[in-house]
Amino acid sequence: MVMRFYKDEWETFIEHCGFTDDEMEIIPYLRRGWACVDIAEELNISVSTLKRRRSRIGKKIVRYISSGK
């Protein structure tokens, strides 16, 4: 899943989606369009851990958008 949103959309998601500290750690990299492998290497975590966190971020965003807020 590619997460391309405008700056104000990201700020809204950050404010309302209840991201964990671990998820918040990767959001700046997602916002800049970094590849999973590069983010994982930068943060010294496994690619599978990164993908799991990215998936949770995506689910929270979808849940927020679906709620119509």
Secondary structure, DSSP 8 states (H G I E B T S, - for coil): ------HHHHHHHHHHS---HHHHHHHHHHHTT--HHHHHHHHT--HHHHHHHHHHHHHHHHHHHHTT-
